């Protein structure tokens, strides 16, 4: 064994060692970047989920308010408050219309026909 004598490094060995170290550094940086992205996205998801829950609660509150506003008693009170002068019509003032029924005549032709309940 030669203890005192060193062999010079080959350029291919030096270049391959630098490339391996560079690849490991890039892999580490990529891993850290990916972890940071996952953390940021999870924080964004949490914020959006909280916003969604808030909007759902608000929507439910508005649906309840709308339902209470559509009751006949509430509508009558609103008509009186606004002084619209609306009254219930007499039966002879009402006109009932029959709803048309779709009956196909051919493969592509469609015609609306009035359907009466007494036929």
Order of alpha helices (4+ residues) and beta strands (2+ residues): alpha-alpha-beta-beta
